[in-house]
Amino acid sequence: MKTLLRLTLAGLAGGLMWAGFPGGLTLGWVGVVAAVALLFGLLKGAGARNGALVGAAFSIAFFVPHISWARIAVGTAGPWLALAGVQVLFVTVWGLAAGAWGTRRWARRHPWTWAAMLVVSYVGVEQLRGVFPFGGFPWGFIAYPAVDSPLLAAAPLGGEVAVGALMATLAAALALALGPTSRMLTRVCAASLAALVVSGCALVPLKSHATGEELRIAAVQGNVDRPVKQTYGTGSVLANHARVSMETIDPSAVDLVLWGEHAADKDPHRDAEAGRLLDEVSTKLGVPLVYGTVRNEGEVRFGEYRVAGTNAFYDKRRPVPFGEYVPHRDFFRKLSDEVDQIGRDMVAGEGDGVLRVEGTPARLGIAMCFEVAIEDLVGDTIAQGANLLIVPTNNALFGNSAESLQQLQMTRLRAATFGRYGVQVSTQGVSAIVTDTGQVIARTRLFQPAVLVRDVVLTDASTPAVRVIGPLRTLIIALTVAWGSLVLLLSPILSRVHRKEKRSS
């Protein structure tokens, strides 16, 4: 019965975690902190076996609904559940180690050491699954909901690792303060720590350091006709963007026009009608137009973001495995013929990720669609001189799900981390413009034509995060792997300790 209750509570914690992200009940960062606090509390004295079960129950209840948009995109449940299953495996192994780590007596005698390692290892396992396998899947990090919290103040100092560590610290403090076996002194100190973290970040909030030139941009969301899979690639998306741009934008009132990823759903370099329409729009606007398309070269393709009428372009540097290309296709075809839905693999582009727009002072740091989830990739564009962050995206296959809002949290975190204004421009939503402190100043709704016109500030100012995010990620992953390996090697000894404690109690 104790195990059943523990698993039920772990599932509830995972559900609470889901409710803290877009797509859930929008409980926000407070809900996420409460969920992780409950998870930590359930792992205290759990033992290796129960710890693994807790980790599995928690992560299943979180990841399966959190990324349900994957089922919408593919149309079948297999890839969605497989992707969720990989994430669940990481958290399950972590739960096994975390459960073995904190025997009842040891955790009671050394609560701060117990809590500190859970904080480090939780964020560490997030970072580990964010880079492995096949480049990882950096989704569902606890740093993302923190964009609406005072903890965002830590972003310029250490990016998602620093913000995530503060979120986990609050959770650990809450687990200690409310834990049934905690001593009174521990409760008081833990509550004080939580109050200090929140109040300290609130008293030193993010400040804008954008002092460069202003640029008036128009982010065009032309919309995608439904049903998406039948209409996309027919040229209708390009036609929609052309119509909305020419009917809505006053060329004398903007300096730069941005379209989303694959807004030109026919390659204008291979399709004469698409090329003619793009030239017409570009000529009528009379200002630089930057658009997304797919460039085909033989058996491969590139996800491209190009300045119309010039040779300036960006090719997507991190195509999505199993979404835009299939690694080890022959092997995975034996498991499922669904891999052949991707007929032509997308190839990674080269370059520094900075798109320079002639006639403007803009140096666009491009993070195309899922690339915004890869913190070091965005940081590289900033280090190479980008003064404005652009996230061109195409969320059409995800329907009315929360995928684009989850992506917007990432855009906001990256903007705050690197001190850059950011523009998330989607073909059909959600598009948004955010300040260098991560605040949304304009946004659209899903599947509605819209144009966002705002002034953005270009800046060359740097934040400490540009230099430290790489080493910080490496350090926390190394500590987590070393800790987990040591605990698992010692698990037979720790298991005997757990059994003795159970008999004595």
C-alpha positions in Angstrom: 0.0 0.0 0.0 2.9 2.4 0.7 4.3 1.8 -2.7 0.9 2.2 -4.4 0.4 5.5 -2.5 3.9 6.7 -3.4 3.3 6.0 -7.1 -0.1 7.7 -7.0 1.4 10.8 -5.5 4.3 10.6 -8.1 1.7 10.6 -10.9 -0.1 13.5 -9.3 3.2 15.4 -9.1 3.8 14.7 -12.8 0.3 16.0 -13.6 1.0 19.1 -11.5 4.2 19.6 -13.5 2.2 19.4 -16.8 -0.3 21.9 -15.4 2.6 24.4 -14.9 3.5 24.5 -18.6 1.4 25.8 -21.5 -1.1 23.2 -22.4 -1.9 22.4 -18.8 -3.9 24.4 -16.4 -1.4 27.3 -16.6 -0.5 27.1 -13.0 2.9 28.5 -14.0 6.2 28.4 -12.3 4.6 28.0 -8.8 2.9 24.8 -10.0 6.2 23.5 -11.4 8.1 24.2 -8.1 5.3 22.4 -6.1 5.5 19.4 -8.5 9.3 19.0 -8.1 9.1 19.5 -4.4 6.6 16.7 -4.1 8.9 14.5 -6.3 11.9 15.2 -4.1 9.8 14.4 -1.0 8.7 11.1 -2.5 12.3 10.1 -3.2 13.5 10.7 0.3 14.1 7.3 1.8 12.5 5.5 -1.1 15.3 3.1 -2.0 16.5 2.3 -5.5 13.5 0.3 -6.7 10.8 2.7 -5.4 12.9 5.6 -6.6 12.9 4.2 -10.2 9.1 3.6 -10.0 8.5 7.2 -8.7 10.7 8.7 -11.5 8.8 6.6 -14.1 5.3 7.5 -12.8 6.2 11.2 -12.5 7.7 11.5 -15.9 5.0 9.5 -17.7 2.3 11.7 -16.2 4.3 14.8 -17.3 5.8 14.0 -20.7 3.0 12.1 -22.3 0.5 15.0 -22.2 3.2 17.7 -22.4 4.4 16.7 -25.9 1.1 15.3 -27.2 1.5 17.7 -30.1 3.9 15.1 -31.5 0.9 12.8 -32.1 -0.9 15.6 -33.9 2.0 16.3 -36.2 2.6 12.7 -37.2 -1.0 11.4 -37.0 -0.1 8.2 -35.1 0.8 7.5 -31.5 4.0 5.6 -32.0 6.5 8.4 -32.5 4.9 10.5 -29.8 5.1 7.7 -27.2 8.6 6.7 -28.3 9.8 10.3 -27.9 8.1 10.5 -24.5 9.5 7.1 -23.6 13.1 8.2 -24.1 12.6 11.2 -21.7 10.9 8.8 -19.2 13.9 6.5 -19.3 16.2 9.4 -18.3 14.1 10.4 -15.3 13.5 6.7 -14.3 17.3 6.1 -14.1 17.7 9.4 -12.2 14.9 8.3 -9.8 16.6 5.0 -9.2 19.9 6.8 -8.2 18.0 9.5 -6.2 16.0 6.9 -4.3 19.2 5.0 -3.4 21.0 8.2 -2.5 18.9 9.3 0.4 18.5 6.5 3.0 16.0 7.6 5.7 18.6 8.1 8.5 21.3 9.6 6.3 18.9 12.1 4.7 17.5 13.0 8.1 21.0 13.6 9.5 22.4 15.3 6.4 19.3 17.0 4.8 21.3 19.8 3.0 23.7 17.4 1.3 20.8 15.3 0.3 18.9 18.2 -1.1 21.9 19.8 -2.8 22.6 16.7 -4.8 19.0 16.4 -5.9 19.0 20.0 -7.1 22.3 19.5 -9.1 21.3 16.1 -10.5 17.8 17.1 -11.5 19.0 20.0 -13.6 21.9 17.8 -14.8 19.7 15.1 -16.1 17.6 17.7 -17.9 20.8 18.9 -19.6 21.9 15.4 -20.4 18.6 14.5 -22.1 18.9 17.8 -23.9 22.0 16.7 -25.7 21.6 13.0 -26.0 20.7 11.0 -28.1 20.8 12.4 -31.6 21.4 15.9 -30.3 18.9 15.5 -27.5 15.4 16.8 -26.8 15.6 20.0 -24.6 11.9 20.2 -23.9 10.1 20.4 -20.5 13.0 22.1 -18.7 11.9 23.7 -15.4 13.6 26.9 -16.4 11.1 27.7 -19.1 8.0 28.5 -16.9 10.4 30.7 -14.8 10.1 33.4 -17.5 7.1 34.6 -15.5 8.9 34.6 -12.2 11.5 36.7 -10.4 14.0 34.0 -11.0 14.4 35.1 -14.6 16.9 37.6 -13.1 19.5 34.8 -13.1 19.2 34.2 -16.8 21.9 36.7 -17.9 24.3 35.1 -15.4 24.0 31.5 -16.3 21.1 30.8 -18.7 18.8 27.9 -18.3 21.1 26.0 -15.9 21.2 28.9 -13.4 17.4 29.5 -13.6 16.6 25.8 -13.5 18.9 25.4 -10.4 17.1 28.2 -8.6 13.7 26.5 -9.5 15.0 23.2 -8.1 16.4 24.9 -5.1 13.0 26.3 -4.3 11.5 22.9 -4.7 14.1 21.3 -2.4 13.6 24.0 0.2 9.9 23.4 0.1 10.4 19.6 0.4 12.6 20.2 3.5 10.3 22.7 5.0 7.2 20.5 4.7 8.8 17.1 5.0 7.2 15.0 7.8 10.6 13.9 9.1 12.4 17.3 9.0 13.6 18.9 12.2 12.3 22.3 13.2 15.6 24.0 12.6 15.7 22.5 9.1 12.2 23.6 8.4 13.0 27.2 9.4 16.2 27.4 7.5 14.6 25.8 4.4 11.7 28.3 4.5 14.1 31.1 4.9 16.2 29.9 2.0 13.1 29.9 -0.3 12.1 33.4 0.8 15.7 34.6 0.3 15.9 33.2 -3.3 12.6 34.7 -4.4 13.0 38.1 -2.6 16.6 38.4 -3.7 15.7 37.9 -7.4 12.7 40.2 -7.0 14.8 43.0 -5.5 17.4 42.7 -8.3 15.2 42.4 -11.3 16.3 42.2 -14.9 17.1 45.6 -16.4 17.3 46.4 -20.0 20.7 47.2 -21.4 19.5 47.8 -25.0 21.1 51.1 -26.0 21.7 50.6 -29.7 19.8 51.8 -32.8 16.0 51.2 -33.1 14.6 49.3 -36.0 10.9 49.1 -36.8 10.0 45.6 -37.9 6.9 44.0 -39.2 6.4 40.3 -38.3 3.9 38.8 -40.7 1.8 35.8 -39.8 0.1 35.1 -43.1 -1.7 32.0 -41.9 -1.9 28.4 -43.2 -5.1 27.0 -44.7 -6.6 23.9 -43.4 -6.4 20.9 -43.7 -2.7 21.7 -43.3 -1.3 18.5 -44.8 -3.4 18.9 -48.0 -2.8 22.7 -48.5 0.8 23.0 -47.5 3.2 22.9 -50.4 0.6 24.1 -52.9 1.8 27.7 -52.8 -1.2 28.9 -50.7 1.0 29.8 -47.7 3.2 32.0 -49.8 0.0 33.6 -51.4 -1.4 34.2 -47.9 1.8 36.0 -46.7 2.0 38.0 -49.9 -1.6 39.2 -49.6 -1.4 40.1 -45.9 1.9 41.9 -46.4 0.8 44.0 -49.4 -2.6 44.8 -47.9 -1.5 45.6 -44.4 2.0 47.0 -44.3 2.8 50.6 -44.9 6.3 50.4 -46.5 7.1 53.9 -45.3 6.5 52.9 -41.7 8.8 49.9 -41.4 12.5 49.1 -41.9 12.3 45.3 -42.1 9.7 42.7 -42.9 9.9 39.2 -41.5 8.1 36.0 -42.5 8.1 32.7 -40.7 9.8 29.4 -41.5 8.6 27.8 -44.8 6.3 30.9 -45.4 7.3 30.4 -49.0 5.9 26.8 -49.3 7.2 26.5 -52.8 10.9 27.2 -53.5 11.0 30.5 -55.4 14.3 29.5 -57.0 12.7 26.4 -58.6 9.1 27.5 -59.1 8.6 30.4 -61.5 5.2 31.5 -60.1 6.5 31.5 -56.5 9.5 33.5 -57.6 7.3 36.0 -59.5 5.0 36.5 -56.5 7.9 36.9 -54.1 9.5 39.5 -56.4 6.2 41.4 -56.6 5.9 41.6 -52.8 9.5 42.6 -52.3 9.2 45.3 -55.0 6.0 46.7 -53.6 7.3 46.8 -50.0 10.6 48.5 -51.0 12.2 47.4 -47.7 14.2 44.2 -47.0 12.0 41.1 -46.8 13.3 38.0 -45.0 11.4 34.7 -45.6 11.7 31.0 -45.0 11.6 28.3 -47.6 13.0 24.8 -48.3 15.8 24.7 -50.8 16.1 21.3 -52.6 19.4 20.1 -54.0 19.3 16.7 -55.5 18.5 14.1 -52.8 18.8 16.5 -49.9 17.1 19.7 -48.8 18.0 22.7 -46.6 15.7 24.7 -44.3 16.5 28.2 -45.5 15.9 31.7 -44.2 16.7 34.2 -47.0 16.8 38.0 -47.6 14.7 38.4 -50.8 16.5 39.5 -53.9 20.0 39.0 -52.4 22.5 36.2 -51.8 22.2 36.5 -48.0 20.7 33.4 -46.4 20.8 31.1 -43.4 20.5 27.3 -43.6 19.2 25.6 -40.6 22.1 24.2 -38.6 20.3 21.7 -36.4 17.6 19.8 -38.4 15.2 17.8 -36.1 16.0 14.1 -36.0 13.0 12.0 -37.0 11.2 15.2 -37.9 13.3 16.6 -40.7 15.8 13.8 -41.3 16.1 10.1 -40.2 19.4 9.0 -38.7 20.3 5.4 -39.4 17.3 5.1 -41.7 17.8 1.5 -42.7 17.8 0.4 -39.0 14.8 2.4 -38.0 12.8 1.3 -41.0 13.0 -2.2 -39.6 11.2 -0.9 -36.5 8.6 1.2 -38.3 8.0 2.2 -41.9 6.7 5.5 -40.7 10.2 6.9 -41.1 9.5 7.0 -44.8 7.1 9.8 -44.3 10.3 11.9 -44.4 11.2 11.1 -48.0 14.2 13.5 -48.4 16.5 14.3 -45.5 17.3 17.8 -44.4 21.0 18.5 -44.2 22.6 20.8 -41.7 23.8 24.1 -43.0 27.1 25.8 -42.3 28.0 29.3 -41.1 27.8 31.3 -37.9 24.0 31.7 -37.7 24.1 35.4 -38.3 22.1 36.8 -41.2 23.2 40.3 -42.2 20.5 42.4 -43.9 22.0 44.9 -46.4 20.6 48.5 -46.0 19.9 48.0 -42.3 22.1 47.8 -39.2 20.4 44.5 -38.4 22.5 41.4 -37.8 19.9 38.7 -37.2 20.8 35.8 -35.0 18.6 33.0 -36.4 17.3 30.2 -34.3 14.9 28.4 -36.7 11.9 26.7 -35.0 13.3 23.9 -32.6 16.8 25.5 -32.7 15.6 28.0 -30.1 15.5 25.1 -27.6 19.3 24.7 -28.1 20.8 27.3 -25.8 24.4 27.0 -27.0 23.3 27.4 -30.6 21.6 30.6 -29.8 24.5 31.8 -27.7 26.8 31.1 -30.7 24.9 33.5 -32.9 25.2 36.2 -30.1 28.9 35.6 -29.8 29.3 36.0 -33.5 27.8 39.5 -33.4 24.0 39.1 -33.7 22.2 42.2 -32.4 18.6 40.9 -32.8 17.2 37.4 -32.1 14.9 36.0 -34.7 12.9 32.7 -34.3 11.3 31.9 -37.6 8.9 28.9 -37.1 6.2 26.9 -38.7 3.9 25.3 -36.2 1.1 24.4 -38.6 1.3 20.6 -38.1 0.8 21.0 -34.4 -2.7 22.2 -34.8 -4.2 24.1 -31.8 -1.8 22.5 -29.3 0.4 24.4 -26.9 3.6 23.6 -28.8 4.0 27.2 -30.1 3.4 28.7 -26.6 6.0 26.3 -25.2 8.4 27.5 -27.8 7.6 31.1 -26.9 8.8 30.5 -23.4 12.1 29.4 -24.8 12.3 32.5 -27.0 11.6 34.7 -23.9 14.3 32.9 -21.9 16.9 33.2 -24.7 16.1 36.9 -25.1 16.6 37.5 -21.3 19.7 35.3 -21.2 21.5 37.1 -24.0 20.1 40.6 -23.6 18.5 40.7 -27.1 15.1 41.7 -28.3 13.5 38.6 -29.9 11.0 38.0 -32.6 9.2 34.7 -32.9 7.5 34.8 -36.3 5.3 31.9 -37.2 3.4 31.1 -40.4 0.2 30.7 -38.4 1.0 31.4 -34.7 1.9 32.0 -32.1 4.1 35.0 -33.2 5.4 37.4 -30.7 7.9 40.2 -30.1 9.7 40.2 -26.8 12.1 42.7 -25.1 15.6 41.9 -24.0 14.2 41.2 -20.5 11.9 38.5 -21.9 8.7 40.5 -21.7 6.1 40.0 -24.4 5.1 43.4 -26.0 3.0 41.9 -28.9 1.7 38.5 -29.8 -0.8 36.8 -32.1 -3.3 33.9 -31.8 -3.2 30.6 -33.6 -4.4 30.4 -37.2 -5.3 34.0 -37.6 -3.6 36.4 -40.2 -1.8 39.2 -38.4 1.0 41.7 -38.6 3.0 42.8 -35.6 4.7 46.2 -36.0 7.0 47.3 -33.3 10.3 49.1 -32.6 13.0 46.8 -31.5 16.4 47.9 -30.1 19.6 46.5 -31.6 22.4 46.0 -29.2 25.9 44.6 -29.1 26.0 44.5 -25.3 27.1 41.1 -23.9 25.9 39.1 -20.8 28.0 36.7 -18.7 25.8 33.9 -20.0 27.4 34.1 -23.4 30.7 32.9 -21.9 29.6 30.5 -19.2 26.6 28.5 -20.5 28.9 25.9 -22.2 31.2 25.3 -19.2 28.3 25.4 -16.8 26.4 22.7 -18.8 29.5 20.5 -19.0 30.1 20.8 -15.3 26.6 20.0 -14.2 26.3 17.0 -16.6 29.7 15.7 -15.4 28.7 16.1 -11.7 25.4 14.3 -12.4 27.0 11.4 -14.3 29.7 11.0 -11.7 27.2 11.1 -8.8 24.8 8.7 -10.5 27.5 6.3 -11.4 28.8 6.2 -7.9 25.4 5.8 -6.4 24.5 2.9 -8.7 27.8 1.2 -8.0 27.1 1.4 -4.3 23.4 0.6 -4.7 23.8 -3.0 -3.2 25.3 -1.6 0.0 22.7 1.2 0.1 19.9 -1.4 -0.5 21.0 -3.3 2.6 21.0 -0.1 4.6 17.4 0.6 3.5 16.3 -2.9 4.4 17.9 -2.6 7.9 16.2 0.7 8.4 12.8 -0.7 7.4 13.2 -3.6 9.8 14.2 -1.3 12.6 11.3 1.0 12.0 
